[in-house]
Structure formats: structure tokens, C-alpha cells
Amino acid sequence: MTIPKLKRVKISSELDLRTWLAKNSELRQEVMIVTCNKSSPDKYVSSDQVRNVLGESGWAAGRRYTLDGNLVGHVVSPA
């Protein structure tokens, strides 16, 4: 499986994601939200949390990818 080459935005909390979404509300392209997996509990944001926050902001989560180390990439796009 090939990981798409998209702009990557690393977040470590729901607040980080909400802040990024607020600053980029006019963006009309896919990006990859990068989170840490459960092995980094202080920076862990679950897939459900990502989907919920995106839905509240009018964005949609697509495919998820395991990246290097403990990172997970979520392809997201404006709905």
C-alpha cells in the first residue's frame, strides 16, 4: 500500500487539531493529520477523537496509515 504524499500536520491533542482546523477553515485540499499511537500516551489522540473533531468542523476522515515509528497518518478532507 502506497502512502499518499500530502501535507502533514502533526498534532498531539484534540486542542491542537481544533486550533489547526480553525486556522485552516478555508483550505480545500486533502492533508494528512499525524498523531502518535497508544505507545505515546502523553501525545495519543485516538482515531475516534480525530473523526469527531473533524466532523464538528465539517471535515471528513478517510484512510488511515501506519507511518514510521509510533506515528499514524489520517487522510482528511473538507466535506
C-alpha positions in Angstrom: 0.0 0.0 0.0 1.4 3.4 -1.0 1.1 6.3 1.4 -0.1 9.4 -0.4 2.3 12.4 -0.5 0.2 15.0 1.3 1.0 18.0 3.5 1.4 16.5 7.0 0.1 18.2 10.1 1.4 16.7 13.4 -0.9 17.1 16.4 -0.6 15.8 20.0 -4.0 16.8 21.4 -7.6 17.5 20.4 -6.9 21.1 21.1 -4.0 21.1 18.6 -6.4 19.7 16.0 -9.2 22.2 16.8 -6.7 25.1 16.6 -5.3 23.9 13.2 -8.8 23.5 11.8 -9.8 27.0 13.0 -6.8 28.5 11.3 -7.3 26.5 8.1 -11.0 26.6 7.7 -10.7 27.9 4.1 -8.4 25.1 3.0 -9.9 23.0 0.2 -7.4 20.1 -0.2 -6.6 16.8 1.5 -4.0 16.8 4.2 -2.6 14.1 6.5 -3.2 14.6 10.2 -0.3 12.8 12.0 -0.9 11.5 15.5 1.0 9.2 17.9 -0.2 5.8 18.7 -1.0 4.4 22.1 2.7 3.7 22.9 3.0 7.5 23.5 0.1 8.1 25.9 1.0 11.8 26.6 0.6 12.6 22.9 -2.0 10.0 21.9 -5.1 11.1 20.1 -7.5 8.3 19.1 -8.9 7.8 15.6 -12.4 8.4 17.2 -11.3 11.7 18.6 -9.9 12.8 15.3 -13.1 11.8 13.4 -15.3 13.5 16.0 -13.4 16.8 15.9 -13.3 16.7 12.1 -17.0 16.1 11.8 -17.7 19.0 14.1 -15.7 21.2 11.8 -17.1 20.0 8.5 -14.2 17.8 7.6 -14.2 14.1 6.8 -11.6 11.4 7.8 -10.5 9.0 5.1 -8.0 6.2 5.1 -5.5 5.7 8.0 -1.9 4.7 7.6 0.8 3.5 9.9 3.8 5.7 9.5 7.4 5.4 10.8 7.9 4.7 14.5 4.8 5.3 16.6 3.0 7.7 14.1 -0.4 7.3 12.5 -1.5 9.3 9.5 -5.1 10.2 8.9 -6.0 11.4 5.4 -8.6 14.2 5.9 -10.5 16.5 3.6 -13.1 19.2 3.8 -16.6 17.8 3.4 
